[in-house]
């Protein structure tokens, strides 16, 4: 979404963000794809560059629809990734300075393994 918003005027950003979000508010895969097509069609007239960006990222943007509906919210969210990054930052702040890049990699790997096992 940031890539899309960085290519339009600031005044058009909120409108563009809200109509793009409607893609994700659909009840099933069929409606998600239909809404995506409709949004691209609308944006082709007013923002052709944005429509082209969305169309080129279609598979990535709509990948969530291949999963069961109850999982969609977790797939959209970046919260799990943010949680892992926060934990890695917390642990690196405790250690302070790492003697080698491999030491930092081991710590990050340990955090990822721990998160995976939880």
VONU-945040 format. One record per residue: residue number from 0; x, y, z of N, C-alpha, C in turn. Coordinates in Angstrom, 1 decimal, decimal comma, padded with zeros to 4 digits, always signed. Each point is the difference from the previous one (the first is absolute). Example, Ala and Ser with C-alpha at 12.3 -4.5 7.8 and 13.67 -1.06 7.14 Angstrom:
2
<node resi="0" n_X="+013,2" n_Y="-005,7" n_Z="+007,8" ca_X="-000,9" ca_Y="+001,2" ca_Z="+000,0" c_X="+000,9" c_Y="+001,2" c_Z="+000,0"/>
<node resi="1" n_X="-000,4" n_Y="+001,1" n_Z="-000,7" ca_X="+000,9" ca_Y="+001,1" ca_Z="+000,0" c_X="-000,8" c_Y="+001,1" c_Z="+000,8"/>
***
This chain:
118
<node resi="0" n_X="+000,8" n_Y="-001,2" n_Z="+000,0" ca_X="-000,8" ca_Y="+001,2" ca_Z="+000,0" c_X="+000,9" c_Y="+001,3" c_Z="+000,0"/>
<node resi="1" n_X="+001,1" n_Y="-000,1" n_Z="+000,7" ca_X="+000,9" ca_Y="+001,2" ca_Z="+000,0" c_X="+000,5" c_Y="+000,3" c_Z="-001,3"/>
<node resi="2" n_X="+000,3" n_Y="-001,0" n_Z="-000,9" ca_X="+000,5" ca_Y="+000,2" ca_Z="-001,3" c_X="-001,1" c_Y="+000,8" c_Z="-000,8"/>
<node resi="3" n_X="-001,2" n_Y="-000,4" n_Z="+000,1" ca_X="-001,1" ca_Y="+000,6" ca_Z="-000,7" c_X="-000,1" c_Y="+001,4" c_Z="+000,5"/>
<node resi="4" n_X="-000,1" n_Y="+000,3" n_Z="+001,2" ca_X="-000,2" ca_Y="+001,3" ca_Z="+000,6" c_X="+001,2" c_Y="+001,0" c_Z="-000,3"/>
<node resi="5" n_X="+001,2" n_Y="-000,6" n_Z="-000,2" ca_X="+001,1" ca_Y="+000,9" ca_Z="-000,3" c_X="+000,0" c_Y="+000,5" c_Z="-001,4"/>
<node resi="6" n_X="-000,9" n_Y="-000,6" n_Z="-000,8" ca_X="+000,0" ca_Y="+000,4" ca_Z="-001,4" c_X="-001,2" c_Y="+000,9" c_Z="-000,4"/>
<node resi="7" n_X="-000,7" n_Y="+000,5" n_Z="+001,1" ca_X="-001,2" ca_Y="+000,9" ca_Z="-000,3" c_X="+000,2" c_Y="+001,3" c_Z="+000,9"/>
<node resi="8" n_X="-000,7" n_Y="+001,0" n_Z="-000,4" ca_X="+000,0" ca_Y="+001,2" ca_Z="+000,8" c_X="-000,6" c_Y="-000,3" c_Z="+001,4"/>
<node resi="9" n_X="+000,5" n_Y="+000,7" n_Z="+001,0" ca_X="-000,4" ca_Y="-000,2" ca_Z="+001,4" c_X="-001,5" c_Y="+000,2" c_Z="+000,1"/>
<node resi="10" n_X="-000,6" n_Y="+000,9" n_Z="-000,7" ca_X="-001,4" ca_Y="+000,2" ca_Z="+000,1" c_X="-000,8" c_Y="-001,2" c_Z="-000,5"/>
<node resi="11" n_X="+000,5" n_Y="-000,8" n_Z="-001,0" ca_X="-000,7" ca_Y="-001,2" ca_Z="-000,5" c_X="+000,3" c_Y="-001,2" c_Z="+000,8"/>
<node resi="12" n_X="+000,9" n_Y="+000,0" n_Z="+000,9" ca_X="+000,4" ca_Y="-001,1" ca_Z="+000,8" c_X="-001,1" c_Y="-000,7" c_Z="+000,8"/>
<node resi="13" n_X="-000,7" n_Y="+000,8" n_Z="+000,9" ca_X="-001,1" ca_Y="-000,6" ca_Z="+000,8" c_X="-001,1" c_Y="-000,6" c_Z="-000,9"/>
<node resi="14" n_X="-000,4" n_Y="+000,6" n_Z="-001,1" ca_X="-001,0" ca_Y="-000,6" ca_Z="-000,9" c_X="+000,5" c_Y="-001,3" c_Z="-000,6"/>
<node resi="15" n_X="+001,2" n_Y="+000,0" n_Z="-000,4" ca_X="+000,6" ca_Y="-001,2" ca_Z="-000,7" c_X="+000,1" c_Y="-001,1" c_Z="+001,0"/>
<node resi="16" n_X="+000,4" n_Y="+000,3" n_Z="+001,2" ca_X="+000,2" ca_Y="-001,0" ca_Z="+001,1" c_X="-001,4" c_Y="-000,6" c_Z="+000,3"/>
<node resi="17" n_X="-001,0" n_Y="+000,8" n_Z="+000,2" ca_X="-001,3" ca_Y="-000,5" ca_Z="+000,4" c_X="-000,6" c_Y="-000,9" c_Z="-001,1"/>
<node resi="18" n_X="+000,1" n_Y="+000,4" n_Z="-001,3" ca_X="-000,6" ca_Y="-000,9" ca_Z="-001,0" c_X="+000,8" c_Y="-001,2" c_Z="-000,2"/>
<node resi="19" n_X="+001,3" n_Y="+000,0" n_Z="+000,2" ca_X="+000,8" ca_Y="-001,2" ca_Z="-000,1" c_X="-000,3" c_Y="-000,9" c_Z="+001,2"/>
<node resi="20" n_X="-000,3" n_Y="+000,5" n_Z="+001,2" ca_X="-000,3" ca_Y="-000,9" ca_Z="+001,1" c_X="-001,3" c_Y="-000,8" c_Z="-000,2"/>
<node resi="21" n_X="-000,9" n_Y="+000,5" n_Z="-000,9" ca_X="-001,2" ca_Y="-000,7" ca_Z="-000,3" c_X="+000,3" c_Y="-001,4" c_Z="-000,6"/>
<node resi="22" n_X="+001,1" n_Y="-000,2" n_Z="-000,6" ca_X="+000,4" ca_Y="-001,3" ca_Z="-000,6" c_X="+000,0" c_Y="-001,0" c_Z="+001,2"/>
<node resi="23" n_X="+000,6" n_Y="+000,4" n_Z="+001,1" ca_X="+000,2" ca_Y="-000,9" ca_Z="+001,1" c_X="-001,3" c_Y="-000,2" c_Z="+000,9"/>
<node resi="24" n_X="-001,0" n_Y="+000,8" n_Z="-000,3" ca_X="-001,2" ca_Y="-000,1" ca_Z="+000,9" c_X="-001,1" c_Y="-000,9" c_Z="-000,7"/>
<node resi="25" n_X="+000,4" n_Y="-000,8" n_Z="-000,9" ca_X="-001,0" ca_Y="-000,9" ca_Z="-000,7" c_X="-000,2" c_Y="-001,3" c_Z="+000,8"/>
<node resi="26" n_X="-001,1" n_Y="-000,6" n_Z="-000,2" ca_X="-000,3" ca_Y="-001,3" ca_Z="+000,8" c_X="+000,6" c_Y="-001,3" c_Z="-000,5"/>
<node resi="27" n_X="+000,3" n_Y="+000,0" n_Z="-001,3" ca_X="+000,6" ca_Y="-001,2" ca_Z="-000,6" c_X="+000,9" c_Y="+000,3" c_Z="-001,1"/>
<node resi="28" n_X="+000,7" n_Y="-001,0" n_Z="-000,5" ca_X="+001,0" ca_Y="+000,1" ca_Z="-001,1" c_X="-000,6" c_Y="+000,6" c_Z="-001,2"/>
<node resi="29" n_X="-001,1" n_Y="-000,5" n_Z="-000,4" ca_X="-000,7" ca_Y="+000,5" ca_Z="-001,3" c_X="-000,2" c_Y="+001,5" c_Z="+000,1"/>
<node resi="30" n_X="-000,5" n_Y="+000,5" n_Z="+001,1" ca_X="-000,3" ca_Y="+001,5" ca_Z="+000,2" c_X="+001,4" c_Y="+000,7" c_Z="+000,1"/>
<node resi="31" n_X="+001,0" n_Y="-000,5" n_Z="+000,6" ca_X="+001,3" ca_Y="+000,6" ca_Z="+000,1" c_X="+000,5" c_Y="+000,3" c_Z="-001,4"/>
<node resi="32" n_X="+000,0" n_Y="-001,0" n_Z="-000,8" ca_X="+000,5" ca_Y="+000,2" ca_Z="-001,4" c_X="-000,9" c_Y="+000,9" c_Z="-000,8"/>
<node resi="33" n_X="-001,3" n_Y="+000,0" n_Z="+000,2" ca_X="-000,9" ca_Y="+000,9" ca_Z="-000,7" c_X="+000,3" c_Y="+001,4" c_Z="+000,4"/>
<node resi="34" n_X="+000,1" n_Y="+000,2" n_Z="+001,3" ca_X="+000,3" ca_Y="+001,4" ca_Z="+000,5" c_X="+001,3" c_Y="+000,5" c_Z="-000,5"/>
<node resi="35" n_X="+001,0" n_Y="-000,9" n_Z="+000,0" ca_X="+001,4" ca_Y="+000,4" ca_Z="-000,5" c_X="-000,1" c_Y="+000,5" c_Z="-001,5"/>
<node resi="36" n_X="-000,7" n_Y="-000,8" n_Z="-000,8" ca_X="-000,2" ca_Y="+000,4" ca_Z="-001,4" c_X="-000,7" c_Y="+001,4" c_Z="-000,1"/>
<node resi="37" n_X="-001,0" n_Y="+000,2" n_Z="+000,8" ca_X="-000,8" ca_Y="+001,2" ca_Z="+000,0" c_X="+000,9" c_Y="+001,2" c_Z="+000,4"/>
<node resi="38" n_X="+000,8" n_Y="-000,2" n_Z="+001,0" ca_X="+000,9" ca_Y="+001,1" ca_Z="+000,5" c_X="+001,0" c_Y="+000,3" c_Z="-001,1"/>
<node resi="39" n_X="+000,6" n_Y="-001,0" n_Z="-000,6" ca_X="+001,0" ca_Y="+000,3" ca_Z="-001,1" c_X="-000,7" c_Y="+000,7" c_Z="-001,1"/>
<node resi="40" n_X="-001,2" n_Y="-000,4" n_Z="-000,4" ca_X="-000,8" ca_Y="+000,7" ca_Z="-001,0" c_X="-000,2" c_Y="+001,5" c_Z="+000,3"/>
<node resi="41" n_X="-000,4" n_Y="+000,2" n_Z="+001,2" ca_X="-000,2" ca_Y="+001,4" ca_Z="+000,4" c_X="+001,3" c_Y="+000,8" c_Z="+000,0"/>
<node resi="42" n_X="+001,0" n_Y="-000,6" n_Z="+000,5" ca_X="+001,3" ca_Y="+000,7" ca_Z="+000,1" c_X="+000,7" c_Y="+000,2" c_Z="-001,4"/>
<node resi="43" n_X="-000,4" n_Y="-000,8" n_Z="-000,9" ca_X="+000,6" ca_Y="+000,1" ca_Z="-001,4" c_X="-000,4" c_Y="+001,4" c_Z="-000,6"/>
<node resi="44" n_X="-001,1" n_Y="+000,5" n_Z="+000,3" ca_X="-000,5" ca_Y="+001,3" ca_Z="-000,5" c_X="+000,7" c_Y="+001,1" c_Z="+000,8"/>
<node resi="45" n_X="+000,1" n_Y="+000,0" n_Z="+001,3" ca_X="+000,5" ca_Y="+001,1" ca_Z="+000,8" c_X="+001,5" c_Y="-000,1" c_Z="+000,3"/>
<node resi="46" n_X="+000,5" n_Y="-001,2" n_Z="+000,2" ca_X="+001,4" ca_Y="-000,2" ca_Z="+000,4" c_X="+000,5" c_Y="-001,2" c_Z="-000,7"/>
<node resi="47" n_X="+000,3" n_Y="+000,1" n_Z="-001,3" ca_X="+000,4" ca_Y="-001,2" ca_Z="-000,7" c_X="+001,3" c_Y="-000,6" c_Z="+000,5"/>
<node resi="48" n_X="+000,9" n_Y="+000,8" n_Z="+000,5" ca_X="+001,3" ca_Y="-000,6" ca_Z="+000,5" c_X="-000,3" c_Y="-000,9" c_Z="+001,3"/>
<node resi="49" n_X="-000,9" n_Y="+000,4" n_Z="+000,8" ca_X="-000,4" ca_Y="-000,7" ca_Z="+001,2" c_X="-000,7" c_Y="-001,3" c_Z="-000,4"/>
<node resi="50" n_X="-000,9" n_Y="+000,1" n_Z="-001,0" ca_X="-000,7" ca_Y="-001,2" ca_Z="-000,5" c_X="+000,9" c_Y="-001,0" c_Z="-000,5"/>
<node resi="51" n_X="+001,1" n_Y="+000,5" n_Z="-000,7" ca_X="+001,0" ca_Y="-000,9" ca_Z="-000,6" c_X="+000,8" c_Y="-000,7" c_Z="+001,2"/>
<node resi="52" n_X="+000,3" n_Y="+000,8" n_Z="+001,0" ca_X="+000,7" ca_Y="-000,6" ca_Z="+001,1" c_X="-000,8" c_Y="-001,1" c_Z="+000,7"/>
<node resi="53" n_X="-001,3" n_Y="+000,3" n_Z="+000,2" ca_X="-000,9" ca_Y="-001,0" ca_Z="+000,7" c_X="-000,1" c_Y="-001,3" c_Z="-000,9"/>
<node resi="54" n_X="-000,2" n_Y="+000,2" n_Z="-001,3" ca_X="-000,1" ca_Y="-001,1" ca_Z="-000,9" c_X="+001,2" c_Y="-000,9" c_Z="+000,0"/>
<node resi="55" n_X="+001,2" n_Y="+000,7" n_Z="+000,0" ca_X="+001,2" ca_Y="-000,8" ca_Z="+000,0" c_X="+000,3" c_Y="-000,7" c_Z="+001,3"/>
<node resi="56" n_X="-000,6" n_Y="+000,4" n_Z="+001,1" ca_X="+000,1" ca_Y="-000,6" ca_Z="+001,3" c_X="-001,2" c_Y="-000,9" c_Z="+000,3"/>
<node resi="57" n_X="-000,8" n_Y="-000,2" n_Z="-000,9" ca_X="-001,3" ca_Y="-000,7" ca_Z="+000,2" c_X="+000,2" c_Y="-001,3" c_Z="+000,8"/>
<node resi="58" n_X="+000,9" n_Y="-000,9" n_Z="-000,4" ca_X="+000,1" ca_Y="-001,3" ca_Z="+000,6" c_X="+000,5" c_Y="+000,1" c_Z="+001,5"/>
<node resi="59" n_X="+000,9" n_Y="+001,0" n_Z="+000,2" ca_X="+000,4" ca_Y="+000,2" ca_Z="+001,4" c_X="-001,0" c_Y="+000,6" c_Z="+000,9"/>
<node resi="60" n_X="-000,8" n_Y="+001,0" n_Z="-000,6" ca_X="-001,0" ca_Y="+000,7" ca_Z="+000,8" c_X="-001,2" c_Y="-001,0" c_Z="+000,4"/>
<node resi="61" n_X="-000,3" n_Y="-000,9" n_Z="-000,9" ca_X="-001,2" ca_Y="-000,8" ca_Z="+000,2" c_X="+000,4" c_Y="-001,4" c_Z="+000,4"/>
<node resi="62" n_X="+001,2" n_Y="-000,2" n_Z="+000,4" ca_X="+000,4" ca_Y="-001,4" ca_Z="+000,5" c_X="-000,7" c_Y="-000,4" c_Z="+001,2"/>
<node resi="63" n_X="-000,4" n_Y="+001,0" n_Z="+000,9" ca_X="-000,7" ca_Y="-000,4" ca_Z="+001,2" c_X="-001,3" c_Y="-000,7" c_Z="-000,3"/>
<node resi="64" n_X="-000,6" n_Y="+000,3" n_Z="-001,1" ca_X="-001,4" ca_Y="-000,6" ca_Z="-000,4" c_X="+000,1" c_Y="-001,5" c_Z="-000,2"/>
<node resi="65" n_X="+001,2" n_Y="-000,6" n_Z="-000,2" ca_X="+000,1" ca_Y="-001,4" ca_Z="-000,2" c_X="-000,1" c_Y="-000,8" c_Z="+001,3"/>
<node resi="66" n_X="+000,0" n_Y="+000,7" n_Z="+001,2" ca_X="-000,1" ca_Y="-000,6" ca_Z="+001,3" c_X="-001,5" c_Y="+000,1" c_Z="+000,5"/>
<node resi="67" n_X="-000,4" n_Y="-000,8" n_Z="+000,9" ca_X="-001,3" ca_Y="+000,1" ca_Z="+000,6" c_X="-000,3" c_Y="+001,4" c_Z="+000,6"/>
<node resi="68" n_X="-001,2" n_Y="+000,4" n_Z="-000,1" ca_X="-000,3" ca_Y="+001,4" ca_Z="+000,5" c_X="+000,4" c_Y="+000,3" c_Z="+001,4"/>
<node resi="69" n_X="-000,2" n_Y="-000,9" n_Z="+001,0" ca_X="+000,5" ca_Y="+000,3" ca_Z="+001,3" c_X="+001,4" c_Y="+000,4" c_Z="+000,2"/>
<node resi="70" n_X="+000,9" n_Y="-000,4" n_Z="-001,0" ca_X="+001,4" ca_Y="+000,3" ca_Z="+000,1" c_X="+000,4" c_Y="+001,3" c_Z="-000,6"/>
<node resi="71" n_X="-000,9" n_Y="+000,6" n_Z="-000,8" ca_X="+000,3" ca_Y="+001,2" ca_Z="-000,7" c_X="+000,6" c_Y="+001,1" c_Z="+000,8"/>
<node resi="72" n_X="-000,6" n_Y="+000,2" n_Z="+001,2" ca_X="+000,4" ca_Y="+001,2" ca_Z="+000,8" c_X="+001,4" c_Y="-000,2" c_Z="+000,5"/>
<node resi="73" n_X="+000,4" n_Y="-001,2" n_Z="+000,3" ca_X="+001,4" ca_Y="-000,3" ca_Z="+000,5" c_X="+001,0" c_Y="+000,2" c_Z="-001,2"/>
<node resi="74" n_X="-000,5" n_Y="-000,3" n_Z="-001,2" ca_X="+000,9" ca_Y="+000,1" ca_Z="-001,1" c_X="+000,2" c_Y="+001,4" c_Z="-000,4"/>
<node resi="75" n_X="-001,0" n_Y="+000,9" n_Z="+000,1" ca_X="+000,1" ca_Y="+001,4" ca_Z="-000,3" c_X="+001,0" c_Y="+000,7" c_Z="+001,0"/>
<node resi="76" n_X="-000,1" n_Y="-000,4" n_Z="+001,2" ca_X="+000,7" ca_Y="+000,7" ca_Z="+001,1" c_X="+001,5" c_Y="-000,2" c_Z="-000,1"/>
<node resi="77" n_X="+000,7" n_Y="+001,1" n_Z="+000,4" ca_X="+001,4" ca_Y="-000,1" ca_Z="+000,1" c_X="+000,4" c_Y="-000,1" c_Z="+001,5"/>
<node resi="78" n_X="-001,0" n_Y="-000,2" n_Z="+000,9" ca_X="+000,3" ca_Y="+000,0" ca_Z="+001,4" c_X="+001,0" c_Y="-001,2" c_Z="+000,4"/>
<node resi="79" n_X="-000,2" n_Y="-001,2" n_Z="-000,6" ca_X="+001,0" ca_Y="-001,0" ca_Z="+000,4" c_X="+001,4" c_Y="+000,4" c_Z="-000,3"/>
<node resi="80" n_X="+000,2" n_Y="+000,5" n_Z="-001,2" ca_X="+001,3" ca_Y="+000,5" ca_Z="-000,4" c_X="+000,6" c_Y="+001,1" c_Z="+000,9"/>
<node resi="81" n_X="-000,9" n_Y="+000,9" n_Z="+000,3" ca_X="+000,4" ca_Y="+001,1" ca_Z="+000,9" c_X="+000,4" c_Y="-000,5" c_Z="+001,4"/>
<node resi="82" n_X="-000,8" n_Y="-001,0" n_Z="+000,4" ca_X="+000,3" ca_Y="-000,6" ca_Z="+001,3" c_X="+001,4" c_Y="-000,6" c_Z="+000,1"/>
<node resi="83" n_X="+000,3" n_Y="-000,8" n_Z="-001,1" ca_X="+001,4" ca_Y="-000,6" ca_Z="-000,1" c_X="+001,0" c_Y="+001,0" c_Z="-000,1"/>
<node resi="84" n_X="-000,2" n_Y="+001,1" n_Z="-000,8" ca_X="+001,1" ca_Y="+001,0" ca_Z="-000,1" c_X="+000,2" c_Y="+000,7" c_Z="+001,4"/>
<node resi="85" n_X="-001,1" n_Y="+000,3" n_Z="+000,7" ca_X="+000,1" ca_Y="+000,6" ca_Z="+001,3" c_X="+000,8" c_Y="-000,9" c_Z="+001,0"/>
<node resi="86" n_X="-000,3" n_Y="-001,3" n_Z="-000,1" ca_X="+000,7" ca_Y="-000,9" ca_Z="+000,9" c_X="+001,5" c_Y="+000,0" c_Z="-000,3"/>
<node resi="87" n_X="+000,3" n_Y="-000,1" n_Z="-001,3" ca_X="+001,5" ca_Y="+000,1" ca_Z="-000,4" c_X="+000,6" c_Y="+001,3" c_Z="+000,4"/>
<node resi="88" n_X="-000,7" n_Y="+001,1" n_Z="-000,1" ca_X="+000,6" ca_Y="+001,3" ca_Z="+000,4" c_X="+000,2" c_Y="+000,0" c_Z="+001,5"/>
<node resi="89" n_X="-001,0" n_Y="-000,5" n_Z="+000,8" ca_X="+000,1" ca_Y="-000,1" ca_Z="+001,4" c_X="+001,3" c_Y="-000,8" c_Z="+000,4"/>
<node resi="90" n_X="+000,1" n_Y="-001,1" n_Z="-000,6" ca_X="+001,2" ca_Y="-000,9" ca_Z="+000,4" c_X="+001,3" c_Y="+000,6" c_Z="-000,4"/>
<node resi="91" n_X="+000,0" n_Y="+000,7" n_Z="-001,2" ca_X="+001,3" ca_Y="+000,6" ca_Z="-000,4" c_X="+000,4" c_Y="+001,2" c_Z="+000,9"/>
<node resi="92" n_X="-001,1" n_Y="+000,7" n_Z="+000,5" ca_X="+000,3" ca_Y="+001,1" ca_Z="+000,9" c_X="+000,6" c_Y="-000,5" c_Z="+001,3"/>
<node resi="93" n_X="-000,5" n_Y="-001,2" n_Z="+000,4" ca_X="+000,6" ca_Y="-000,6" ca_Z="+001,3" c_X="+001,4" c_Y="-000,3" c_Z="-000,2"/>
<node resi="94" n_X="+000,4" n_Y="-000,7" n_Z="-001,1" ca_X="+001,3" ca_Y="-000,4" ca_Z="-000,3" c_X="+000,9" c_Y="+001,2" c_Z="-000,2"/>
<node resi="95" n_X="-000,4" n_Y="+001,0" n_Z="-000,8" ca_X="+000,7" ca_Y="+001,2" ca_Z="-000,2" c_X="+000,9" c_Y="-000,2" c_Z="-001,3"/>
<node resi="96" n_X="+001,2" n_Y="-000,4" n_Z="+000,2" ca_X="+000,9" ca_Y="-000,2" ca_Z="-001,2" c_X="+000,3" c_Y="-001,4" c_Z="-000,2"/>
<node resi="97" n_X="-000,1" n_Y="-000,4" n_Z="-001,3" ca_X="+000,3" ca_Y="-001,4" ca_Z="-000,4" c_X="+001,4" c_Y="-000,1" c_Z="-000,5"/>
<node resi="98" n_X="+000,7" n_Y="-001,0" n_Z="+000,4" ca_X="+001,4" ca_Y="-000,2" ca_Z="-000,4" c_X="+000,2" c_Y="-000,3" c_Z="-001,5"/>
<node resi="99" n_X="-001,0" n_Y="-000,7" n_Z="-000,6" ca_X="+000,1" ca_Y="-000,3" ca_Z="-001,4" c_X="-001,4" c_Y="+000,0" c_Z="-000,6"/>
<node resi="100" n_X="-000,2" n_Y="+000,2" n_Z="-001,3" ca_X="-001,3" ca_Y="-000,1" ca_Z="-000,6" c_X="-000,7" c_Y="-001,3" c_Z="+000,2"/>
<node resi="101" n_X="+000,8" n_Y="-001,1" n_Z="+000,1" ca_X="-000,5" ca_Y="-001,3" ca_Z="+000,2" c_X="-000,7" c_Y="-000,1" c_Z="+001,4"/>
<node resi="102" n_X="+000,5" n_Y="+000,7" n_Z="+001,0" ca_X="-000,6" ca_Y="+000,0" ca_Z="+001,3" c_X="-001,4" c_Y="+000,7" c_Z="-000,1"/>
<node resi="103" n_X="-000,1" n_Y="+001,1" n_Z="-000,7" ca_X="-001,3" ca_Y="+000,6" ca_Z="-000,2" c_X="-001,0" c_Y="-000,9" c_Z="-000,8"/>
<node resi="104" n_X="+000,5" n_Y="-000,7" n_Z="-001,0" ca_X="-000,8" ca_Y="-001,0" ca_Z="-000,7" c_X="-000,5" c_Y="-001,1" c_Z="+000,9"/>
<node resi="105" n_X="+000,9" n_Y="-000,5" n_Z="+000,8" ca_X="-000,5" ca_Y="-001,1" ca_Z="+001,0" c_X="-001,1" c_Y="+000,5" c_Z="+000,9"/>
<node resi="106" n_X="+000,1" n_Y="+001,2" n_Z="+000,5" ca_X="-001,0" ca_Y="+000,5" ca_Z="+000,9" c_X="-001,3" c_Y="+000,2" c_Z="-000,8"/>
<node resi="107" n_X="+000,0" n_Y="+000,6" n_Z="-001,2" ca_X="-001,2" ca_Y="+000,1" ca_Z="-000,8" c_X="-000,6" c_Y="-001,3" c_Z="-000,3"/>
<node resi="108" n_X="+000,8" n_Y="-001,0" n_Z="-000,4" ca_X="-000,4" ca_Y="-001,3" ca_Z="-000,3" c_X="-000,7" c_Y="-000,7" c_Z="+001,2"/>
<node resi="109" n_X="+000,6" n_Y="+000,2" n_Z="+001,2" ca_X="-000,6" ca_Y="-000,5" ca_Z="+001,2" c_X="-001,4" c_Y="+000,6" c_Z="+000,3"/>
<node resi="110" n_X="-000,1" n_Y="+001,3" n_Z="-000,2" ca_X="-001,3" ca_Y="+000,6" ca_Z="+000,2" c_X="-001,1" c_Y="-000,5" c_Z="-001,0"/>
<node resi="111" n_X="+000,4" n_Y="-000,2" n_Z="-001,2" ca_X="-000,9" ca_Y="-000,5" ca_Z="-001,1" c_X="-000,4" c_Y="-001,5" c_Z="+000,4"/>
<node resi="112" n_X="+001,0" n_Y="-000,8" n_Z="+000,4" ca_X="-000,4" ca_Y="-001,4" ca_Z="+000,4" c_X="-000,9" c_Y="+000,0" c_Z="+001,1"/>
<node resi="113" n_X="+000,3" n_Y="+000,8" n_Z="+001,0" ca_X="-000,9" ca_Y="+000,1" ca_Z="+001,2" c_X="-001,4" c_Y="+000,4" c_Z="-000,4"/>
<node resi="114" n_X="-000,2" n_Y="+001,0" n_Z="-000,8" ca_X="-001,3" ca_Y="+000,5" ca_Z="-000,5" c_X="-000,7" c_Y="-001,1" c_Z="-000,8"/>
<node resi="115" n_X="+000,7" n_Y="-000,7" n_Z="-000,8" ca_X="-000,6" ca_Y="-001,1" ca_Z="-000,8" c_X="-000,5" c_Y="-001,1" c_Z="+000,9"/>
<node resi="116" n_X="+000,7" n_Y="-000,3" n_Z="+001,1" ca_X="-000,4" ca_Y="-001,1" ca_Z="+000,9" c_X="-001,2" c_Y="+000,4" c_Z="+001,0"/>
<node resi="117" n_X="-000,3" n_Y="+001,3" n_Z="+000,1" ca_X="-001,0" ca_Y="+000,4" ca_Z="+000,9" c_X="-001,4" c_Y="-000,2" c_Z="-000,6"/>
***
